């Protein structure tokens, strides 16, 4: 909803604002949790670690979000 609010208000977020929102809206944490839970190595400690949002998951979330935005931008240019 934050991005919709920015768009409606004509607000252009700073990179840091965009990055923080991008980490929250990326599905990377969900995918990591799902992948871990499918394996026999899923433990409470591992799931607790994922919930602390370690740097590797935050970085992967930002990368996934930026790649998604690049793909969306390429599609919107063609239409």
HTML snippet that shows the backbone in 3Dmol.js (N, CA, C, O; Angstrom):
<script src="https://3Dmol.org/build/3Dmol-min.js"></script>
<div id="view" style="width:600px;height:400px;position:relative"></div>
<script>
const pdb = `
ATOM      1  N   UNK A   1       0.816  -1.197   0.000  1.00  0.00           N
ATOM      2  CA  UNK A   1       0.000   0.000   0.000  1.00  0.00           C
ATOM      3  C   UNK A   1       0.862   1.265   0.000  1.00  0.00           C
ATOM      4  O   UNK A   1       0.418   2.329  -0.431  1.00  0.00           O
ATOM      5  N   UNK A   2       2.078   1.138   0.479  1.00  0.00           N
ATOM      6  CA  UNK A   2       2.958   2.304   0.519  1.00  0.00           C
ATOM      7  C   UNK A   2       3.249   2.808  -0.889  1.00  0.00           C
ATOM      8  O   UNK A   2       3.235   4.013  -1.141  1.00  0.00           O
ATOM      9  N   UNK A   3       3.511   1.878  -1.806  1.00  0.00           N
ATOM     10  CA  UNK A   3       3.786   2.290  -3.183  1.00  0.00           C
ATOM     11  C   UNK A   3       2.569   2.927  -3.833  1.00  0.00           C
ATOM     12  O   UNK A   3       2.707   3.882  -4.597  1.00  0.00           O
ATOM     13  N   UNK A   4       1.401   2.422  -3.547  1.00  0.00           N
ATOM     14  CA  UNK A   4       0.175   3.023  -4.085  1.00  0.00           C
ATOM     15  C   UNK A   4      -0.002   4.437  -3.539  1.00  0.00           C
ATOM     16  O   UNK A   4      -0.406   5.344  -4.266  1.00  0.00           O
ATOM     17  N   UNK A   5       0.300   4.618  -2.262  1.00  0.00           N
ATOM     18  CA  UNK A   5       0.207   5.945  -1.649  1.00  0.00           C
ATOM     19  C   UNK A   5       1.206   6.890  -2.305  1.00  0.00           C
ATOM     20  O   UNK A   5       0.868   8.032  -2.617  1.00  0.00           O
ATOM     21  N   UNK A   6       2.431   6.422  -2.516  1.00  0.00           N
ATOM     22  CA  UNK A   6       3.436   7.253  -3.176  1.00  0.00           C
ATOM     23  C   UNK A   6       2.972   7.656  -4.562  1.00  0.00           C
ATOM     24  O   UNK A   6       3.106   8.815  -4.952  1.00  0.00           O
ATOM     25  N   UNK A   7       2.430   6.708  -5.304  1.00  0.00           N
ATOM     26  CA  UNK A   7       1.966   6.982  -6.662  1.00  0.00           C
ATOM     27  C   UNK A   7       0.809   7.985  -6.656  1.00  0.00           C
ATOM     28  O   UNK A   7       0.790   8.926  -7.448  1.00  0.00           O
ATOM     29  N   UNK A   8      -0.138   7.776  -5.767  1.00  0.00           N
ATOM     30  CA  UNK A   8      -1.314   8.653  -5.682  1.00  0.00           C
ATOM     31  C   UNK A   8      -0.916  10.085  -5.319  1.00  0.00           C
ATOM     32  O   UNK A   8      -1.497  11.046  -5.822  1.00  0.00           O
ATOM     33  N   UNK A   9       0.080  10.214  -4.441  1.00  0.00           N
ATOM     34  CA  UNK A   9       0.516  11.544  -4.002  1.00  0.00           C
ATOM     35  C   UNK A   9       1.551  12.162  -4.943  1.00  0.00           C
ATOM     36  O   UNK A   9       1.927  13.322  -4.777  1.00  0.00           O
ATOM     37  N   UNK A  10       2.013  11.387  -5.936  1.00  0.00           N
ATOM     38  CA  UNK A  10       3.032  11.891  -6.829  1.00  0.00           C
ATOM     39  C   UNK A  10       4.399  11.992  -6.158  1.00  0.00           C
ATOM     40  O   UNK A  10       5.265  12.745  -6.603  1.00  0.00           O
ATOM     41  N   UNK A  11       4.580  11.235  -5.093  1.00  0.00           N
ATOM     42  CA  UNK A  11       5.815  11.274  -4.311  1.00  0.00           C
ATOM     43  C   UNK A  11       6.855  10.338  -4.921  1.00  0.00           C
ATOM     44  O   UNK A  11       6.541   9.201  -5.271  1.00  0.00           O
ATOM     45  N   UNK A  12       8.077  10.809  -5.046  1.00  0.00           N
ATOM     46  CA  UNK A  12       9.177   9.979  -5.518  1.00  0.00           C
ATOM     47  C   UNK A  12      10.047   9.662  -4.312  1.00  0.00           C
ATOM     48  O   UNK A  12      10.706  10.548  -3.769  1.00  0.00           O
ATOM     49  N   UNK A  13      10.052   8.401  -3.892  1.00  0.00           N
ATOM     50  CA  UNK A  13      10.796   8.035  -2.679  1.00  0.00           C
ATOM     51  C   UNK A  13      12.309   8.072  -2.914  1.00  0.00           C
ATOM     52  O   UNK A  13      12.792   7.958  -4.040  1.00  0.00           O
ATOM     53  N   UNK A  14      13.023   8.234  -1.819  1.00  0.00           N
ATOM     54  CA  UNK A  14      14.474   8.116  -1.896  1.00  0.00           C
ATOM     55  C   UNK A  14      14.812   6.646  -2.100  1.00  0.00           C
ATOM     56  O   UNK A  14      13.963   5.773  -1.918  1.00  0.00           O
ATOM     57  N   UNK A  15      16.049   6.383  -2.476  1.00  0.00           N
ATOM     58  CA  UNK A  15      16.455   4.997  -2.675  1.00  0.00           C
ATOM     59  C   UNK A  15      16.308   4.201  -1.386  1.00  0.00           C
ATOM     60  O   UNK A  15      15.852   3.057  -1.410  1.00  0.00           O
ATOM     61  N   UNK A  16      16.692   4.800  -0.256  1.00  0.00           N
ATOM     62  CA  UNK A  16      16.596   4.083   1.018  1.00  0.00           C
ATOM     63  C   UNK A  16      15.145   3.772   1.389  1.00  0.00           C
ATOM     64  O   UNK A  16      14.857   2.683   1.887  1.00  0.00           O
ATOM     65  N   UNK A  17      14.231   4.715   1.152  1.00  0.00           N
ATOM     66  CA  UNK A  17      12.811   4.454   1.411  1.00  0.00           C
ATOM     67  C   UNK A  17      12.304   3.320   0.521  1.00  0.00           C
ATOM     68  O   UNK A  17      11.587   2.426   0.972  1.00  0.00           O
ATOM     69  N   UNK A  18      12.691   3.380  -0.738  1.00  0.00           N
ATOM     70  CA  UNK A  18      12.265   2.349  -1.691  1.00  0.00           C
ATOM     71  C   UNK A  18      12.832   0.988  -1.307  1.00  0.00           C
ATOM     72  O   UNK A  18      12.132  -0.022  -1.375  1.00  0.00           O
ATOM     73  N   UNK A  19      14.098   0.964  -0.905  1.00  0.00           N
ATOM     74  CA  UNK A  19      14.759  -0.286  -0.548  1.00  0.00           C
ATOM     75  C   UNK A  19      14.103  -0.913   0.682  1.00  0.00           C
ATOM     76  O   UNK A  19      13.886  -2.125   0.708  1.00  0.00           O
ATOM     77  N   UNK A  20      13.787  -0.124   1.684  1.00  0.00           N
ATOM     78  CA  UNK A  20      13.139  -0.655   2.888  1.00  0.00           C
ATOM     79  C   UNK A  20      11.778  -1.232   2.536  1.00  0.00           C
ATOM     80  O   UNK A  20      11.441  -2.331   2.978  1.00  0.00           O
ATOM     81  N   UNK A  21      10.999  -0.516   1.755  1.00  0.00           N
ATOM     82  CA  UNK A  21       9.691  -1.018   1.348  1.00  0.00           C
ATOM     83  C   UNK A  21       9.836  -2.243   0.454  1.00  0.00           C
ATOM     84  O   UNK A  21       9.041  -3.179   0.545  1.00  0.00           O
ATOM     85  N   UNK A  22      10.842  -2.238  -0.402  1.00  0.00           N
ATOM     86  CA  UNK A  22      11.078  -3.374  -1.292  1.00  0.00           C
ATOM     87  C   UNK A  22      11.401  -4.648  -0.543  1.00  0.00           C
ATOM     88  O   UNK A  22      10.973  -5.731  -0.942  1.00  0.00           O
ATOM     89  N   UNK A  23      12.163  -4.528   0.553  1.00  0.00           N
ATOM     90  CA  UNK A  23      12.473  -5.712   1.357  1.00  0.00           C
ATOM     91  C   UNK A  23      11.218  -6.284   1.992  1.00  0.00           C
ATOM     92  O   UNK A  23      11.066  -7.500   2.106  1.00  0.00           O
ATOM     93  N   UNK A  24      10.326  -5.402   2.402  1.00  0.00           N
ATOM     94  CA  UNK A  24       9.093  -5.856   3.051  1.00  0.00           C
ATOM     95  C   UNK A  24       8.135  -6.514   2.070  1.00  0.00           C
ATOM     96  O   UNK A  24       7.423  -7.455   2.422  1.00  0.00           O
ATOM     97  N   UNK A  25       8.119  -6.015   0.839  1.00  0.00           N
ATOM     98  CA  UNK A  25       7.151  -6.529  -0.129  1.00  0.00           C
ATOM     99  C   UNK A  25       7.702  -7.654  -1.003  1.00  0.00           C
ATOM    100  O   UNK A  25       6.961  -8.264  -1.774  1.00  0.00           O
ATOM    101  N   UNK A  26       8.989  -7.925  -0.885  1.00  0.00           N
ATOM    102  CA  UNK A  26       9.574  -9.030  -1.638  1.00  0.00           C
ATOM    103  C   UNK A  26       9.139 -10.348  -1.007  1.00  0.00           C
ATOM    104  O   UNK A  26       8.970 -10.432   0.210  1.00  0.00           O
ATOM    105  N   UNK A  27       8.961 -11.354  -1.817  1.00  0.00           N
ATOM    106  CA  UNK A  27       8.528 -12.654  -1.286  1.00  0.00           C
ATOM    107  C   UNK A  27       9.714 -13.559  -0.968  1.00  0.00           C
ATOM    108  O   UNK A  27       9.538 -14.756  -0.742  1.00  0.00           O
ATOM    109  N   UNK A  28      10.904 -13.002  -0.951  1.00  0.00           N
ATOM    110  CA  UNK A  28      12.109 -13.802  -0.739  1.00  0.00           C
ATOM    111  C   UNK A  28      12.087 -14.523   0.611  1.00  0.00           C
ATOM    112  O   UNK A  28      12.422 -15.706   0.677  1.00  0.00           O
ATOM    113  N   UNK A  29      11.704 -13.838   1.675  1.00  0.00           N
ATOM    114  CA  UNK A  29      11.654 -14.480   3.001  1.00  0.00           C
ATOM    115  C   UNK A  29      10.670 -15.639   3.002  1.00  0.00           C
ATOM    116  O   UNK A  29      10.932 -16.684   3.598  1.00  0.00           O
ATOM    117  N   UNK A  30       9.559 -15.456   2.347  1.00  0.00           N
ATOM    118  CA  UNK A  30       8.560 -16.519   2.258  1.00  0.00           C
ATOM    119  C   UNK A  30       9.106 -17.716   1.484  1.00  0.00           C
ATOM    120  O   UNK A  30       8.894 -18.863   1.879  1.00  0.00           O
ATOM    121  N   UNK A  31       9.799 -17.455   0.398  1.00  0.00           N
ATOM    122  CA  UNK A  31      10.371 -18.545  -0.394  1.00  0.00           C
ATOM    123  C   UNK A  31      11.450 -19.302   0.375  1.00  0.00           C
ATOM    124  O   UNK A  31      11.519 -20.530   0.311  1.00  0.00           O
ATOM    125  N   UNK A  32      12.289 -18.569   1.103  1.00  0.00           N
ATOM    126  CA  UNK A  32      13.331 -19.231   1.902  1.00  0.00           C
ATOM    127  C   UNK A  32      12.693 -20.091   2.973  1.00  0.00           C
ATOM    128  O   UNK A  32      13.103 -21.234   3.177  1.00  0.00           O
ATOM    129  N   UNK A  33      11.695 -19.556   3.660  1.00  0.00           N
ATOM    130  CA  UNK A  33      11.014 -20.315   4.713  1.00  0.00           C
ATOM    131  C   UNK A  33      10.344 -21.556   4.140  1.00  0.00           C
ATOM    132  O   UNK A  33      10.422 -22.631   4.735  1.00  0.00           O
ATOM    133  N   UNK A  34       9.693 -21.421   3.003  1.00  0.00           N
ATOM    134  CA  UNK A  34       9.037 -22.561   2.371  1.00  0.00           C
ATOM    135  C   UNK A  34      10.049 -23.627   1.978  1.00  0.00           C
ATOM    136  O   UNK A  34       9.834 -24.816   2.213  1.00  0.00           O
ATOM    137  N   UNK A  35      11.160 -23.193   1.376  1.00  0.00           N
ATOM    138  CA  UNK A  35      12.194 -24.137   0.968  1.00  0.00           C
ATOM    139  C   UNK A  35      12.779 -24.881   2.169  1.00  0.00           C
ATOM    140  O   UNK A  35      12.977 -26.094   2.119  1.00  0.00           O
ATOM    141  N   UNK A  36      13.050 -24.153   3.238  1.00  0.00           N
ATOM    142  CA  UNK A  36      13.620 -24.765   4.449  1.00  0.00           C
ATOM    143  C   UNK A  36      12.644 -25.768   5.040  1.00  0.00           C
ATOM    144  O   UNK A  36      13.048 -26.851   5.462  1.00  0.00           O
ATOM    145  N   UNK A  37      11.369 -25.420   5.076  1.00  0.00           N
ATOM    146  CA  UNK A  37      10.364 -26.301   5.685  1.00  0.00           C
ATOM    147  C   UNK A  37      10.152 -27.584   4.879  1.00  0.00           C
ATOM    148  O   UNK A  37       9.670 -28.580   5.419  1.00  0.00           O
ATOM    149  N   UNK A  38      10.502 -27.570   3.611  1.00  0.00           N
ATOM    150  CA  UNK A  38      10.361 -28.772   2.798  1.00  0.00           C
ATOM    151  C   UNK A  38      11.432 -29.814   3.116  1.00  0.00           C
ATOM    152  O   UNK A  38      11.246 -31.003   2.857  1.00  0.00           O
ATOM    153  N   UNK A  39      12.535 -29.370   3.668  1.00  0.00           N
ATOM    154  CA  UNK A  39      13.634 -30.286   3.945  1.00  0.00           C
ATOM    155  C   UNK A  39      13.565 -30.887   5.335  1.00  0.00           C
ATOM    156  O   UNK A  39      12.800 -30.447   6.194  1.00  0.00           O
ATOM    157  N   UNK A  40      14.383 -31.902   5.527  1.00  0.00           N
ATOM    158  CA  UNK A  40      14.457 -32.554   6.831  1.00  0.00           C
ATOM    159  C   UNK A  40      15.267 -31.746   7.831  1.00  0.00           C
ATOM    160  O   UNK A  40      15.292 -32.074   9.017  1.00  0.00           O
ATOM    161  N   UNK A  41      15.924 -30.703   7.371  1.00  0.00           N
ATOM    162  CA  UNK A  41      16.798 -29.923   8.238  1.00  0.00           C
ATOM    163  C   UNK A  41      16.097 -28.745   8.914  1.00  0.00           C
ATOM    164  O   UNK A  41      16.749 -27.965   9.607  1.00  0.00           O
ATOM    165  N   UNK A  42      14.792 -28.601   8.731  1.00  0.00           N
ATOM    166  CA  UNK A  42      14.045 -27.508   9.340  1.00  0.00           C
ATOM    167  C   UNK A  42      13.956 -27.718  10.843  1.00  0.00           C
ATOM    168  O   UNK A  42      13.434 -28.727  11.318  1.00  0.00           O
ATOM    169  N   UNK A  43      14.477 -26.746  11.581  1.00  0.00           N
ATOM    170  CA  UNK A  43      14.408 -26.786  13.042  1.00  0.00           C
ATOM    171  C   UNK A  43      13.856 -25.459  13.531  1.00  0.00           C
ATOM    172  O   UNK A  43      13.791 -24.485  12.780  1.00  0.00           O
ATOM    173  N   UNK A  44      13.471 -25.430  14.761  1.00  0.00           N
ATOM    174  CA  UNK A  44      12.970 -24.184  15.346  1.00  0.00           C
ATOM    175  C   UNK A  44      14.053 -23.113  15.332  1.00  0.00           C
ATOM    176  O   UNK A  44      13.768 -21.945  15.066  1.00  0.00           O
ATOM    177  N   UNK A  45      15.295 -23.503  15.618  1.00  0.00           N
ATOM    178  CA  UNK A  45      16.397 -22.541  15.603  1.00  0.00           C
ATOM    179  C   UNK A  45      16.598 -21.938  14.215  1.00  0.00           C
ATOM    180  O   UNK A  45      16.846 -20.739  14.086  1.00  0.00           O
ATOM    181  N   UNK A  46      16.495 -22.753  13.197  1.00  0.00           N
ATOM    182  CA  UNK A  46      16.661 -22.263  11.827  1.00  0.00           C
ATOM    183  C   UNK A  46      15.538 -21.303  11.456  1.00  0.00           C
ATOM    184  O   UNK A  46      15.789 -20.262  10.850  1.00  0.00           O
ATOM    185  N   UNK A  47      14.320 -21.640  11.809  1.00  0.00           N
ATOM    186  CA  UNK A  47      13.188 -20.749  11.508  1.00  0.00           C
ATOM    187  C   UNK A  47      13.291 -19.460  12.308  1.00  0.00           C
ATOM    188  O   UNK A  47      12.964 -18.391  11.792  1.00  0.00           O
ATOM    189  N   UNK A  48      13.739 -19.537  13.558  1.00  0.00           N
ATOM    190  CA  UNK A  48      13.949 -18.327  14.352  1.00  0.00           C
ATOM    191  C   UNK A  48      15.019 -17.442  13.710  1.00  0.00           C
ATOM    192  O   UNK A  48      14.901 -16.217  13.709  1.00  0.00           O
ATOM    193  N   UNK A  49      16.060 -18.068  13.166  1.00  0.00           N
ATOM    194  CA  UNK A  49      17.122 -17.317  12.502  1.00  0.00           C
ATOM    195  C   UNK A  49      16.571 -16.588  11.278  1.00  0.00           C
ATOM    196  O   UNK A  49      16.903 -15.425  11.046  1.00  0.00           O
ATOM    197  N   UNK A  50      15.737 -17.264  10.502  1.00  0.00           N
ATOM    198  CA  UNK A  50      15.136 -16.630   9.320  1.00  0.00           C
ATOM    199  C   UNK A  50      14.295 -15.428   9.729  1.00  0.00           C
ATOM    200  O   UNK A  50      14.306 -14.404   9.046  1.00  0.00           O
ATOM    201  N   UNK A  51      13.571 -15.541  10.830  1.00  0.00           N
ATOM    202  CA  UNK A  51      12.711 -14.446  11.284  1.00  0.00           C
ATOM    203  C   UNK A  51      13.493 -13.235  11.784  1.00  0.00           C
ATOM    204  O   UNK A  51      12.934 -12.144  11.893  1.00  0.00           O
ATOM    205  N   UNK A  52      14.779 -13.413  12.088  1.00  0.00           N
ATOM    206  CA  UNK A  52      15.592 -12.261  12.503  1.00  0.00           C
ATOM    207  C   UNK A  52      16.010 -11.416  11.307  1.00  0.00           C
ATOM    208  O   UNK A  52      16.660 -10.384  11.469  1.00  0.00           O
ATOM    209  N   UNK A  53      15.637 -11.854  10.103  1.00  0.00           N
ATOM    210  CA  UNK A  53      15.967 -11.165   8.853  1.00  0.00           C
ATOM    211  C   UNK A  53      17.475 -10.909   8.746  1.00  0.00           C
ATOM    212  O   UNK A  53      17.923  -9.763   8.768  1.00  0.00           O
ATOM    213  N   UNK A  54      18.246 -11.987   8.632  1.00  0.00           N
ATOM    214  CA  UNK A  54      19.700 -11.827   8.507  1.00  0.00           C
ATOM    215  C   UNK A  54      20.077 -11.094   7.220  1.00  0.00           C
ATOM    216  O   UNK A  54      19.280 -10.993   6.287  1.00  0.00           O
ATOM    217  N   UNK A  55      21.298 -10.592   7.193  1.00  0.00           N
ATOM    218  CA  UNK A  55      21.758  -9.790   6.048  1.00  0.00           C
ATOM    219  C   UNK A  55      21.603 -10.510   4.722  1.00  0.00           C
ATOM    220  O   UNK A  55      21.252  -9.886   3.720  1.00  0.00           O
ATOM    221  N   UNK A  56      21.853 -11.795   4.696  1.00  0.00           N
ATOM    222  CA  UNK A  56      21.770 -12.531   3.426  1.00  0.00           C
ATOM    223  C   UNK A  56      20.346 -12.548   2.880  1.00  0.00           C
ATOM    224  O   UNK A  56      20.149 -12.449   1.669  1.00  0.00           O
ATOM    225  N   UNK A  57      19.357 -12.671   3.751  1.00  0.00           N
ATOM    226  CA  UNK A  57      17.964 -12.673   3.293  1.00  0.00           C
ATOM    227  C   UNK A  57      17.537 -11.263   2.903  1.00  0.00           C
ATOM    228  O   UNK A  57      16.796 -11.089   1.935  1.00  0.00           O
ATOM    229  N   UNK A  58      17.992 -10.254   3.642  1.00  0.00           N
ATOM    230  CA  UNK A  58      17.663  -8.879   3.272  1.00  0.00           C
ATOM    231  C   UNK A  58      18.270  -8.529   1.913  1.00  0.00           C
ATOM    232  O   UNK A  58      17.617  -7.899   1.081  1.00  0.00           O
ATOM    233  N   UNK A  59      19.526  -8.943   1.690  1.00  0.00           N
ATOM    234  CA  UNK A  59      20.176  -8.669   0.404  1.00  0.00           C
ATOM    235  C   UNK A  59      19.458  -9.389  -0.737  1.00  0.00           C
ATOM    236  O   UNK A  59      19.230  -8.809  -1.799  1.00  0.00           O
ATOM    237  N   UNK A  60      19.107 -10.645  -0.513  1.00  0.00           N
ATOM    238  CA  UNK A  60      18.390 -11.399  -1.546  1.00  0.00           C
ATOM    239  C   UNK A  60      17.024 -10.768  -1.825  1.00  0.00           C
ATOM    240  O   UNK A  60      16.566 -10.762  -2.967  1.00  0.00           O
ATOM    241  N   UNK A  61      16.379 -10.242  -0.796  1.00  0.00           N
ATOM    242  CA  UNK A  61      15.081  -9.585  -0.978  1.00  0.00           C
ATOM    243  C   UNK A  61      15.206  -8.342  -1.843  1.00  0.00           C
ATOM    244  O   UNK A  61      14.379  -8.106  -2.723  1.00  0.00           O
ATOM    245  N   UNK A  62      16.238  -7.549  -1.593  1.00  0.00           N
ATOM    246  CA  UNK A  62      16.441  -6.339  -2.396  1.00  0.00           C
ATOM    247  C   UNK A  62      16.753  -6.711  -3.841  1.00  0.00           C
ATOM    248  O   UNK A  62      16.214  -6.106  -4.769  1.00  0.00           O
ATOM    249  N   UNK A  63      17.617  -7.698  -4.036  1.00  0.00           N
ATOM    250  CA  UNK A  63      17.964  -8.131  -5.392  1.00  0.00           C
ATOM    251  C   UNK A  63      16.727  -8.648  -6.128  1.00  0.00           C
ATOM    252  O   UNK A  63      16.499  -8.308  -7.289  1.00  0.00           O
ATOM    253  N   UNK A  64      15.934  -9.469  -5.444  1.00  0.00           N
ATOM    254  CA  UNK A  64      14.725 -10.010  -6.071  1.00  0.00           C
ATOM    255  C   UNK A  64      13.763  -8.891  -6.443  1.00  0.00           C
ATOM    256  O   UNK A  64      13.152  -8.924  -7.511  1.00  0.00           O
ATOM    257  N   UNK A  65      13.627  -7.912  -5.576  1.00  0.00           N
ATOM    258  CA  UNK A  65      12.706  -6.806  -5.840  1.00  0.00           C
ATOM    259  C   UNK A  65      13.172  -5.971  -7.016  1.00  0.00           C
ATOM    260  O   UNK A  65      12.371  -5.602  -7.875  1.00  0.00           O
ATOM    261  N   UNK A  66      14.466  -5.670  -7.063  1.00  0.00           N
ATOM    262  CA  UNK A  66      14.995  -4.870  -8.164  1.00  0.00           C
ATOM    263  C   UNK A  66      14.851  -5.617  -9.491  1.00  0.00           C
ATOM    264  O   UNK A  66      14.476  -5.023 -10.501  1.00  0.00           O
ATOM    265  N   UNK A  67      15.147  -6.909  -9.488  1.00  0.00           N
ATOM    266  CA  UNK A  67      14.981  -7.699 -10.711  1.00  0.00           C
ATOM    267  C   UNK A  67      13.522  -7.723 -11.159  1.00  0.00           C
ATOM    268  O   UNK A  67      13.237  -7.649 -12.355  1.00  0.00           O
ATOM    269  N   UNK A  68      12.614  -7.824 -10.221  1.00  0.00           N
ATOM    270  CA  UNK A  68      11.188  -7.797 -10.553  1.00  0.00           C
ATOM    271  C   UNK A  68      10.801  -6.448 -11.156  1.00  0.00           C
ATOM    272  O   UNK A  68      10.052  -6.387 -12.131  1.00  0.00           O
ATOM    273  N   UNK A  69      11.311  -5.384 -10.574  1.00  0.00           N
ATOM    274  CA  UNK A  69      10.995  -4.051 -11.091  1.00  0.00           C
ATOM    275  C   UNK A  69      11.579  -3.839 -12.489  1.00  0.00           C
ATOM    276  O   UNK A  69      10.949  -3.207 -13.337  1.00  0.00           O
ATOM    277  N   UNK A  70      12.768  -4.359 -12.725  1.00  0.00           N
ATOM    278  CA  UNK A  70      13.377  -4.241 -14.045  1.00  0.00           C
ATOM    279  C   UNK A  70      12.517  -4.990 -15.074  1.00  0.00           C
ATOM    280  O   UNK A  70      12.255  -4.483 -16.164  1.00  0.00           O
ATOM    281  N   UNK A  71      12.087  -6.197 -14.711  1.00  0.00           N
ATOM    282  CA  UNK A  71      11.220  -6.970 -15.610  1.00  0.00           C
ATOM    283  C   UNK A  71       9.904  -6.271 -15.880  1.00  0.00           C
ATOM    284  O   UNK A  71       9.434  -6.235 -17.017  1.00  0.00           O
ATOM    285  N   UNK A  72       9.308  -5.715 -14.835  1.00  0.00           N
ATOM    286  CA  UNK A  72       8.040  -4.999 -15.001  1.00  0.00           C
ATOM    287  C   UNK A  72       8.220  -3.769 -15.885  1.00  0.00           C
ATOM    288  O   UNK A  72       7.352  -3.453 -16.699  1.00  0.00           O
ATOM    289  N   UNK A  73       9.332  -3.085 -15.729  1.00  0.00           N
ATOM    290  CA  UNK A  73       9.599  -1.902 -16.521  1.00  0.00           C
ATOM    291  C   UNK A  73       9.759  -2.249 -17.994  1.00  0.00           C
ATOM    292  O   UNK A  73       9.253  -1.540 -18.864  1.00  0.00           O
ATOM    293  N   UNK A  74      10.468  -3.346 -18.273  1.00  0.00           N
ATOM    294  CA  UNK A  74      10.639  -3.777 -19.665  1.00  0.00           C
ATOM    295  C   UNK A  74       9.318  -4.109 -20.316  1.00  0.00           C
ATOM    296  O   UNK A  74       9.100  -3.792 -21.485  1.00  0.00           O
ATOM    297  N   UNK A  75       8.423  -4.754 -19.557  1.00  0.00           N
ATOM    298  CA  UNK A  75       7.097  -5.101 -20.092  1.00  0.00           C
ATOM    299  C   UNK A  75       6.276  -3.837 -20.324  1.00  0.00           C
ATOM    300  O   UNK A  75       5.602  -3.724 -21.348  1.00  0.00           O
ATOM    301  N   UNK A  76       6.319  -2.897 -19.404  1.00  0.00           N
ATOM    302  CA  UNK A  76       5.495  -1.686 -19.540  1.00  0.00           C
ATOM    303  C   UNK A  76       5.961  -0.809 -20.696  1.00  0.00           C
ATOM    304  O   UNK A  76       5.162  -0.055 -21.251  1.00  0.00           O
ATOM    305  N   UNK A  77       7.231  -0.890 -21.068  1.00  0.00           N
ATOM    306  CA  UNK A  77       7.723  -0.100 -22.201  1.00  0.00           C
ATOM    307  C   UNK A  77       7.118  -0.626 -23.501  1.00  0.00           C
ATOM    308  O   UNK A  77       6.837   0.165 -24.402  1.00  0.00           O
ATOM    309  N   UNK A  78       6.912  -1.929 -23.622  1.00  0.00           N
ATOM    310  CA  UNK A  78       6.400  -2.521 -24.857  1.00  0.00           C
ATOM    311  C   UNK A  78       4.906  -2.304 -25.052  1.00  0.00           C
ATOM    312  O   UNK A  78       4.394  -2.509 -26.152  1.00  0.00           O
ATOM    313  N   UNK A  79       4.205  -1.898 -24.015  1.00  0.00           N
ATOM    314  CA  UNK A  79       2.748  -1.718 -24.144  1.00  0.00           C
ATOM    315  C   UNK A  79       2.400  -0.297 -24.152  1.00  0.00           C
ATOM    316  O   UNK A  79       1.223   0.049 -24.253  1.00  0.00           O
TER     317      UNK A  79
END
`;
const viewer = $3Dmol.createViewer("view");
viewer.addModel(pdb, "pdb");
viewer.setStyle({}, {cartoon: {color: "spectrum"}});
viewer.zoomTo();
viewer.render();
</script>
